[in-house]
Amino acid sequence: MDTNPTTRNIVRRSVTFALVAALAFGAGLFMGSNGSTAAVITHIPLIGDGLDATPDTSVNLTDFWKAWNALKENYVTTHASSTLPSNKDMVYGAIKGLASSYGDPYTVFFPPEEAKTFAENISGSFAGVGMEIDIKDSVLTVIAPLKGTPAETAGIKAGDQIVAIDKKPTDGVSIEEAVSEIRGPAGSVVTLSIVRNGKLMEVKVTRAVIQIPEIEEGIDAKSGVYHIALYEFTSNSSQQFNKAFARFKNSNSRKLVIDLRGNPGGYLSAAVNIASHFLPKGATVVTEDFDGKQQNEVHTSVGYNDVPKNTKVVVLIDGGSASASEILAGALQDSKTATLIGTKSFGKGSVQQLIPLDGGSLKVTVARWITPAGHWIMGNGITPDITVLFTQKDTDAKLDPQMARAVEFLTTGN
């Protein structure tokens, strides 16, 4: 297919997109709505002023104070360079323990120095390798390498498990800690020890300031299938998609493939706006479920509903499709607007907020994304209507069986 990509210099990204690109996409730093229809998944709303600090008298803290006093009275340093933690450091450690007790990799506490680094990562300029990462089944895992980035060039694949970064094991590391290790000066090299299909290998990746296409489009002259590929959901994605969709409508094609493979997500508003081309006004795109702690928020279609008559739509997804990609794919699948082809998506469907605490920050999961038909995205992902694998042999042979199946479906109806 002919393509006409537009690119932009990626220098700002929520921490986990650390241009490793550590996920504000899929890595839990995709934040949810703050009540505005223009809210973005990558925004992290702050809460904290007026938080209840009343002690819970039903909790017996005797063992906590016994442990506190035992440490203060008995601990002996074992190295000349060791220093004892201050009382504040001990409190921070206790808060970290509270957060980790929930067993949620997205609910974490940052002491002041880590909170400062976190904030710098959100707004800073830095180099990375161009991949999204997350914690999956307690293992640091690649969601997807971004198109045309050092990670893709080095051969990193979706689903690779990162067991060490520059020889340092990743057991128990947070997303933020992993991002800090992977990012670094442009031109420097990071060595990733990865497990793929049970085999351990080392991959050296040269860091760079990342440039990736936001969108690519084209029409296959033989089949007449129009193809729009979205590589992330940025603040510009809606406008870019609108232009591409207008060109599709002006073409003679009524067969459309929306390719969300390897798309880690991004702005919720972009997913809602794109879905609005296909759904009537007021139709549910996704529900933000707060589990009864506050009223659920339903994000609905604006109602452009401007798909040409008799248009057939296929959405391609894979294990690298996360967050906003899953929201869009789920909405189009549940409404029977599109047929999903590929493999199960990643399963990033939770929302986090930041609570400032004495210079530090507590990041807390506060909601989960639910599709219009009531399916939980978190941990489950979106299952395609037609499963088609994409193997290493296909990659080596430069074949795309998923796209081929989409073209077959759109041209034959089967």
C-alpha positions in Angstrom: 0.0 0.0 0.0 1.1 3.5 -0.6 1.7 5.4 2.6 2.2 9.0 3.5 3.3 9.2 7.1 3.5 12.3 9.2 6.0 12.3 12.0 6.7 14.4 15.0 9.7 14.7 17.4 8.7 12.9 20.6 10.2 14.9 23.5 7.3 14.9 25.9 5.7 11.8 27.3 4.3 10.6 30.6 6.9 8.7 32.5 6.3 5.3 31.3 6.5 6.4 27.8 10.0 7.4 28.8 10.8 6.9 25.3 11.6 3.6 26.3 8.7 4.7 25.7 7.5 3.8 28.9 3.8 4.0 29.0 1.9 6.7 30.0 0.7 4.3 27.4 -0.3 1.1 28.9 2.0 1.3 31.8 -0.4 2.7 34.1 0.5 6.3 33.6 -2.3 6.7 31.2 -4.5 8.5 33.4 -8.2 8.8 33.3 -10.7 11.5 33.1 -10.8 14.4 35.5 -14.4 15.1 34.7 -13.9 16.9 31.5 -14.8 15.5 28.1 -11.4 16.8 26.9 -9.6 14.9 29.6 -6.7 12.8 28.4 -5.6 9.4 29.4 -2.0 10.7 29.8 -3.1 13.4 32.3 -2.7 12.5 35.9 -5.2 14.4 38.0 -3.9 15.5 41.4 -6.0 14.9 44.5 -4.9 15.4 48.1 -5.9 18.7 49.7 -8.4 18.0 52.4 -7.6 14.3 52.5 -8.8 12.6 55.7 -5.8 12.2 58.1 -7.9 10.8 61.0 -6.3 7.7 62.5 -8.3 4.5 62.0 -8.8 3.4 65.6 -10.0 -0.1 64.5 -6.5 -0.9 63.3 -4.1 -2.4 65.9 -0.7 -0.9 65.2 1.0 -2.5 68.1 3.2 -4.7 65.9 4.1 -1.7 63.7 5.4 0.2 66.7 7.2 -2.9 68.0 9.0 -3.2 64.6 9.7 0.5 64.5 11.3 0.5 68.0 13.2 -2.8 67.4 14.8 -1.3 64.3 15.6 2.0 66.0 17.1 0.4 69.1 18.9 -2.6 67.6 19.9 -2.2 64.0 23.6 -2.0 63.4 25.1 -0.9 60.1 27.3 -3.4 58.4 29.3 -1.1 56.1 31.4 1.9 57.0 29.5 3.9 54.3 26.1 2.9 55.5 23.8 5.5 57.0 20.7 5.1 59.2 17.4 6.1 57.8 15.7 9.2 59.2 12.3 8.9 60.8 10.8 10.4 57.6 12.6 7.8 55.5 11.1 5.1 57.7 7.6 6.6 57.2 8.2 6.7 53.5 9.2 3.0 53.6 6.0 2.2 55.5 3.9 4.0 52.9 5.6 2.1 50.1 4.8 -1.1 51.9 1.1 -0.1 52.3 0.9 0.6 48.5 2.7 -2.6 47.6 0.3 -4.7 49.8 -2.4 -4.1 47.2 -0.5 -6.1 44.7 -1.1 -3.6 41.9 1.9 -2.5 39.9 0.2 0.9 39.2 -0.4 1.7 42.9 2.9 3.0 44.1 4.5 5.6 46.4 7.2 8.0 45.3 9.4 9.6 48.0 10.3 13.2 47.3 13.3 12.5 45.1 11.5 9.9 43.1 8.4 12.1 42.8 10.7 14.9 41.4 12.1 12.5 38.8 8.6 11.3 38.0 7.5 14.9 37.4 10.6 15.6 35.3 9.9 12.6 33.2 6.3 13.7 32.4 7.5 17.1 31.1 11.1 16.6 30.3 13.2 16.0 27.2 15.2 12.8 27.0 16.3 9.9 24.8 15.1 6.4 24.9 14.7 3.3 22.8 11.1 3.6 21.6 9.0 0.9 23.1 6.1 0.6 25.6 6.6 -1.5 28.7 4.3 -2.7 31.5 4.2 -5.2 34.3 2.4 -8.3 33.2 2.0 -11.4 35.5 4.6 -9.7 37.8 7.2 -9.5 34.9 8.5 -6.4 33.1 7.1 -6.9 29.6 7.3 -5.2 26.3 3.9 -4.1 25.0 5.2 -3.1 21.7 8.3 -1.5 20.0 7.3 1.7 18.2 7.5 1.8 14.4 10.9 2.8 13.1 12.5 3.2 16.5 15.8 1.7 17.9 13.9 -0.9 19.8 12.2 -2.2 16.6 15.5 -2.0 14.7 17.2 -4.0 17.4 14.6 -6.8 17.1 12.5 -6.2 20.3 9.1 -7.9 20.0 5.8 -7.4 21.7 5.6 -9.9 24.6 9.3 -9.9 25.3 10.0 -10.3 29.0 12.8 -8.0 30.2 14.6 -9.9 33.0 17.6 -7.5 33.3 18.6 -4.0 32.3 22.4 -3.6 31.9 22.8 -6.9 33.9 20.6 -5.6 36.8 17.7 -8.0 37.4 14.2 -6.5 37.1 12.6 -8.7 39.7 10.3 -6.4 41.8 11.1 -3.2 39.9 8.4 -0.7 39.2 7.6 0.7 35.8 9.2 4.0 36.9 12.4 2.4 38.0 12.7 0.4 34.8 12.1 3.5 32.7 14.8 5.4 34.7 17.3 2.5 33.9 16.4 2.3 30.2 16.4 6.0 29.2 19.6 7.9 28.9 21.7 10.1 26.6 21.2 9.8 22.9 23.8 7.6 21.4 24.5 5.5 24.5 23.7 1.8 24.6 21.5 -0.1 27.0 21.6 -3.9 27.2 18.3 -5.7 27.7 18.2 -9.3 28.8 15.0 -10.7 27.5 13.1 -14.0 27.5 11.2 -14.8 24.3 9.4 -18.2 23.9 11.4 -19.5 26.9 14.8 -18.5 25.5 17.1 -16.0 27.2 18.9 -13.5 24.9 20.6 -10.2 25.2 19.7 -7.3 23.0 21.8 -4.1 22.8 19.8 -1.0 21.9 21.2 2.4 21.1 19.2 5.2 22.6 17.9 8.1 20.5 15.4 10.9 20.4 12.4 9.1 19.0 10.6 10.0 15.8 7.6 7.9 15.0 4.6 8.3 12.6 1.3 9.2 14.2 -0.7 7.9 11.3 -0.2 6.2 7.9 -2.7 5.6 5.2 -3.1 4.3 1.7 -5.3 2.3 -0.6 -4.4 -1.1 -2.2 -5.0 -0.7 -5.9 -5.8 -4.4 -6.4 -8.3 -5.0 -3.6 -9.6 -1.4 -3.2 -9.1 -1.7 0.6 -8.3 1.6 2.3 -5.9 1.3 5.2 -5.5 3.8 8.1 -2.8 2.9 10.7 -2.7 4.7 14.0 0.5 4.3 16.0 -0.6 6.3 19.1 -3.4 8.5 20.3 -1.9 12.0 20.6 -3.5 15.4 20.9 -3.2 15.6 17.1 -4.5 12.1 16.3 -8.2 13.2 16.0 -7.3 15.8 13.4 -5.0 13.5 11.6 -7.6 10.7 11.5 -10.3 13.2 10.4 -8.2 14.1 7.4 -7.4 10.5 6.5 -11.1 9.5 6.9 -12.2 12.4 4.7 -9.8 11.1 2.0 -11.3 7.6 2.5 -14.8 8.9 2.0 -13.7 10.8 -1.2 -12.2 7.6 -2.6 -14.2 4.9 -4.3 -13.4 2.4 -1.6 -16.0 1.2 0.9 -13.7 -1.2 2.5 -11.7 0.2 5.5 -9.0 -1.3 7.7 -8.1 0.6 10.9 -4.8 -0.8 12.1 -4.2 -0.4 15.9 -1.5 -3.0 16.2 1.3 -1.9 18.4 -0.6 1.2 19.4 -0.1 1.7 23.2 -2.9 4.3 23.5 -2.8 7.9 24.7 -5.5 10.5 24.8 -9.0 9.3 25.8 -10.5 12.2 23.9 -8.9 11.0 20.6 -10.3 7.5 21.0 -13.8 9.0 21.7 -13.6 11.4 18.8 -12.5 8.7 16.4 -15.2 6.3 17.6 -17.7 9.2 17.0 -17.3 8.7 13.2 -18.8 5.3 13.6 -21.3 5.6 16.5 -24.5 7.6 16.8 -24.6 10.6 19.2 -24.9 9.5 22.8 -23.7 5.9 22.2 -21.4 4.7 24.9 -17.7 4.5 24.0 -16.4 3.4 27.4 -17.4 3.6 31.1 -15.0 4.7 33.8 -16.1 2.5 36.7 -15.2 3.7 40.2 -16.5 0.6 42.0 -19.1 2.5 43.9 -16.7 5.0 45.4 -18.1 7.7 43.2 -20.5 8.0 40.3 -19.3 6.2 37.2 -18.5 8.4 34.2 -19.8 7.3 30.8 -17.9 8.7 27.8 -20.2 8.9 24.8 -20.0 9.5 21.1 -20.1 13.0 19.7 -22.1 11.5 16.9 -20.3 12.4 13.6 -21.7 9.1 12.4 -20.5 9.9 8.9 -19.5 6.5 7.6 -20.5 6.1 3.9 -23.3 3.7 3.3 -22.3 0.0 2.7 -18.9 0.6 4.2 -17.3 -2.5 5.8 -14.8 -1.9 8.6 -12.1 -4.2 10.0 -9.9 -3.2 13.1 -6.6 -4.9 13.5 -5.3 -5.5 17.1 -2.6 -7.5 18.8 -0.8 -7.8 22.1 0.7 -4.3 21.6 -2.7 -2.7 21.4 -3.4 -1.1 24.8 -5.5 1.4 26.7 -7.1 3.9 24.3 -6.6 1.4 21.4 -8.6 -1.1 23.4 -11.3 1.5 24.2 -11.7 2.2 20.5 -11.6 -1.4 19.4 -14.0 -2.5 22.2 -16.5 0.2 21.3 -16.5 -0.7 17.6 -16.7 -4.4 18.3 -19.5 -4.1 20.9 -21.6 -1.9 18.5 -21.0 -4.5 15.7 -19.6 -1.6 13.7 -16.4 -3.4 12.9 -14.9 -6.8 12.8 -11.8 -7.3 14.9 -9.0 -9.4 13.4 -5.6 -10.3 14.9 -4.7 -11.5 18.4 -5.9 -10.5 21.9 -5.0 -7.0 23.0 -2.8 -6.1 26.0 -5.4 -5.6 28.7 -4.5 -2.1 30.2 -7.8 -0.8 31.6 -7.2 1.0 34.8 -7.1 4.7 35.8 -4.7 6.3 38.3 -4.6 9.5 40.3 -1.7 11.2 42.2 -2.0 12.1 45.8 0.7 14.6 47.0 2.1 13.6 50.4 4.7 15.9 52.0 6.8 16.2 48.9 6.2 12.7 47.8 3.4 11.3 45.7 1.1 8.3 46.1 -0.2 7.0 42.7 -3.4 5.1 43.2 -5.6 3.1 40.9 -9.1 4.6 41.3 -11.1 3.3 38.4 -11.3 0.7 35.6 -12.4 0.9 31.9 -15.4 -1.1 30.9 -16.6 -1.5 27.3 -20.2 -0.7 26.2 -21.1 -4.4 26.5 -19.8 -4.6 30.1 -16.4 -6.2 29.4 -13.5 -5.4 31.7 -10.5 -4.4 29.7 -8.0 -4.6 32.6 -6.2 -8.0 32.6 -8.6 -9.4 30.0 -7.9 -7.4 26.9 -10.1 -7.4 23.8 -10.5 -10.7 22.0 -10.7 -10.4 18.2 -13.6 -11.8 16.3 -11.2 -13.6 14.0 -7.8 -14.7 15.5 -4.8 -14.7 13.1 -1.3 -15.1 14.4 1.7 -13.2 13.3 4.8 -15.4 13.6 8.5 -14.7 13.4 8.5 -16.6 10.1 6.0 -14.1 8.8 8.2 -11.3 9.9 11.3 -12.8 8.3 9.4 -13.4 5.0 7.9 -9.9 5.2 4.4 -11.3 5.2 1.4 -9.8 7.0 -1.2 -12.6 7.5 -3.4 -10.4 9.6 -3.7 -7.7 7.0 -4.1 -10.4 4.3 -7.0 -11.9 6.3 -8.6 -8.4 6.7 -8.4 -7.9 2.9 -9.9 -11.3 2.3 -12.7 -10.6 4.8 -13.6 -7.2 3.3 -13.5 -8.5 -0.3 -15.3 -11.8 0.2 -17.3 -11.2 3.4 -15.9 -14.4 4.9 
